């Protein structure tokens, strides 16, 4: 029986339910990442004994599953756009914004499909956006391709944010600090393509880079979509 199907025990003596447990766990993860989440720390935030939590959640993996599904509720739009590109674009951007609010989300994206009700609703919204535009196998590959793009882009952005905090150096501070070494290496003439990128390429922010790459991926998907035979 899954954690979503298993009934909750009585709440006495301290009022407790999965919703409160998940909210406390998310608050811990938002503050310090998934490593900060433990039954002991969650229980402490709720003024309850750690063993009481096991009546609601059996394992830390179940707790992570519940946390992930709670964030998927933030990703699911209230209204589904009619245009398939806008629907997939909206879901990708909402996933990125959720990851910026909950950086630990980046650590849970990209593995086996999440099976919570909100995650399944997001999956349904994503796949149904392509209804009537392609056979099911093509639609699934399209969804996988878009998901692979935004998962990788989100993980890279979160990794950069974590590096900034860990080093105390912003992106531009790091570039200035690394500049002398990079200049020496480029001056050898061994890296002409990188030299053009460094000196002639535009410096864009993470949001612009994400949106541009997403549009290119959607262009590639559009080229593959064909209506299934009647």
WOPEMO-V50328 format. One record per residue. N is the residue number from 1. RES is the residue in one letter. PHI is phi in degrees with one decimal (999 if undefined). D_FIRST is the distance of its C-alpha to the first C-alpha in Angstrom with 1 decimal. Layout:
# WOPEMO-V50328
n/res/phi/d_first
N/RES/PHI/D_FIRST
N/RES/PHI/D_FIRST
This chain:
# WOPEMO-V50328
n/res/phi/d_first
1/X/999/0.0
2/X/-74.3/3.8
3/X/-64.2/6.7
4/X/-77.5/8.1
5/X/-92.6/6.1
6/X/-75.7/6.2
7/X/-66.8/9.8
8/X/-87.5/12.6
9/X/-76.5/15.0
10/X/-58.4/18.7
11/X/-89.4/20.8
12/X/-73.2/23.8
13/X/-81.9/26.0
14/X/-96.8/25.5
15/X/-54.5/24.0
16/X/-151.0/20.8
17/X/-157.9/17.8
18/X/-63.5/15.7
19/X/-60.7/18.5
20/X/-66.2/21.1
21/X/-61.6/19.3
22/X/-65.3/18.8
23/X/-60.8/22.5
24/X/-65.7/23.7
25/X/-64.7/22.1
26/X/-64.0/23.6
27/X/-60.5/26.9
28/X/-64.4/26.9
29/X/-66.0/26.1
30/X/-62.4/28.7
31/X/-82.1/31.2
32/X/-148.9/30.8
33/X/89.6/28.1
34/X/-63.4/24.8
35/X/-64.9/26.6
36/X/-81.0/27.2
37/X/-88.7/23.6
38/X/-144.4/22.6
39/X/-61.1/20.9
40/X/-64.8/24.4
41/X/-70.4/26.0
42/X/-63.0/23.3
43/X/-61.1/23.7
44/X/-61.8/27.5
45/X/-65.2/27.5
46/X/-100.9/25.8
47/X/56.0/28.0
48/X/-127.7/25.1
49/X/-75.1/24.4
50/X/-55.4/22.2
51/X/-66.8/20.2
52/X/-66.0/19.3
53/X/-64.4/17.3
54/X/-67.9/14.8
55/X/-73.4/13.7
56/X/-108.0/12.7
57/X/-138.2/12.0
58/X/-82.3/11.3
59/X/-138.3/13.4
60/X/-64.6/16.1
61/X/-62.6/14.5
62/X/-61.1/11.7
63/X/-63.6/14.8
64/X/-61.1/16.6
65/X/-60.5/14.0
66/X/-67.5/14.4
67/X/-61.0/18.1
68/X/-60.8/18.5
69/X/-67.5/16.9
70/X/-63.6/19.3
71/X/-72.4/22.2
72/X/-60.7/21.3
73/X/-63.8/22.0
74/X/-74.3/25.5
75/X/-78.7/26.0
76/X/-66.5/25.4
77/X/-72.7/28.8
78/X/-68.9/29.4
79/X/-126.5/31.5
80/X/-86.7/31.3
81/X/-59.4/34.8
82/X/-72.6/36.4
83/X/-80.2/37.7
84/X/-62.9/35.3
85/X/-63.6/37.0
86/X/-66.7/36.7
87/X/-63.7/33.1
88/X/-69.6/32.2
89/X/-64.4/34.7
90/X/-62.0/33.2
91/X/-63.7/29.7
92/X/-64.9/31.2
93/X/-67.6/33.3
94/X/-67.4/30.6
95/X/-65.6/28.4
96/X/-61.1/31.5
97/X/-64.0/32.2
98/X/-64.1/28.7
99/X/-68.5/29.1
100/X/-71.7/32.5
101/X/-79.3/31.0
102/X/-129.7/28.1
103/X/-59.7/29.5
104/X/-63.1/26.4
105/X/-57.7/24.9
106/X/-60.3/27.3
107/X/-78.5/25.5
108/X/-108.5/22.1
109/X/-80.2/23.6
110/X/95.0/24.2
111/X/-90.6/21.4
112/X/-63.5/18.4
113/X/-57.0/17.6
114/X/-75.0/15.6
115/X/-115.3/12.7
116/X/-70.3/12.8
117/X/-60.7/14.5
118/X/-72.1/17.8
119/X/-63.6/17.9
120/X/-65.0/17.3
121/X/-65.0/20.0
122/X/-65.0/22.3
123/X/-61.2/21.7
124/X/-63.5/22.5
125/X/-63.0/25.6
126/X/-67.4/26.7
127/X/-71.8/26.6
128/X/-68.3/27.9
129/X/-62.3/30.9
130/X/-102.7/32.2
131/X/-55.4/31.8
132/X/80.9/35.0
133/X/-100.6/36.4
134/X/-165.2/35.3
135/X/-67.3/33.4
136/X/-63.5/29.7
137/X/-66.6/30.2
138/X/-64.4/32.9
139/X/-61.8/30.8
140/X/-65.4/27.9
141/X/-65.3/30.5
142/X/-63.5/32.1
143/X/-63.0/28.9
144/X/-61.7/28.3
145/X/-65.6/31.9
146/X/-63.8/31.9
147/X/-63.2/28.7
148/X/-62.6/30.2
149/X/-64.3/33.3
150/X/-72.1/32.0
151/X/-63.7/29.5
152/X/-63.4/32.4
153/X/-65.7/34.8
154/X/-65.1/32.5
155/X/-61.4/31.9
156/X/-63.8/35.7
157/X/-64.1/36.5
158/X/-65.9/34.1
159/X/-60.6/35.5
160/X/-67.1/39.0
161/X/-63.3/38.2
162/X/-66.2/36.9
163/X/-64.1/40.0
164/X/-60.3/42.2
165/X/-68.0/40.7
166/X/-67.2/40.9
167/X/-96.2/44.5
168/X/76.7/45.8
169/X/-111.0/47.3
170/X/-70.9/46.7
171/X/-54.9/46.8
172/X/-73.3/50.5
173/X/-62.8/51.2
174/X/-64.3/49.5
175/X/-63.0/51.5
176/X/-66.3/54.7
177/X/-66.5/54.0
178/X/-88.2/53.2
179/X/-55.2/56.1
180/X/-58.2/58.8
181/X/-64.2/56.9
182/X/-62.8/55.7
183/X/-60.8/59.2
184/X/-61.9/60.7
185/X/-66.9/58.2
186/X/-68.3/58.8
187/X/-67.0/62.6
188/X/-71.7/62.5
189/X/81.1/62.1
190/X/-80.7/59.3
191/X/-129.9/56.7
192/X/-63.3/58.4
193/X/-66.1/55.2
194/X/-65.1/53.7
195/X/-61.0/57.1
196/X/-63.5/57.1
197/X/-63.5/53.6
198/X/-68.8/54.5
199/X/-91.8/57.9
200/X/-113.7/57.5
201/X/-75.5/53.8
202/X/-75.1/52.7
203/X/-96.1/50.6
204/X/-111.4/47.8
205/X/-78.7/45.0
206/X/-63.0/41.4
207/X/-64.6/40.7
208/X/-65.9/43.5
209/X/-60.6/42.5
210/X/-61.7/38.9
211/X/-64.6/40.1
212/X/-65.0/42.7
213/X/-60.5/40.5
214/X/-62.6/37.9
215/X/-62.2/40.7
216/X/-65.0/41.9
217/X/-65.1/38.5
218/X/-64.5/38.3
219/X/-60.7/41.8
220/X/-65.9/40.8
221/X/-63.5/37.8
222/X/-58.6/40.2
223/X/-67.6/42.5
224/X/-97.4/39.8
225/X/-79.7/38.6
226/X/-135.4/40.1
227/X/-69.3/39.5
228/X/-67.3/37.9
229/X/-62.2/40.3
230/X/-68.3/40.5
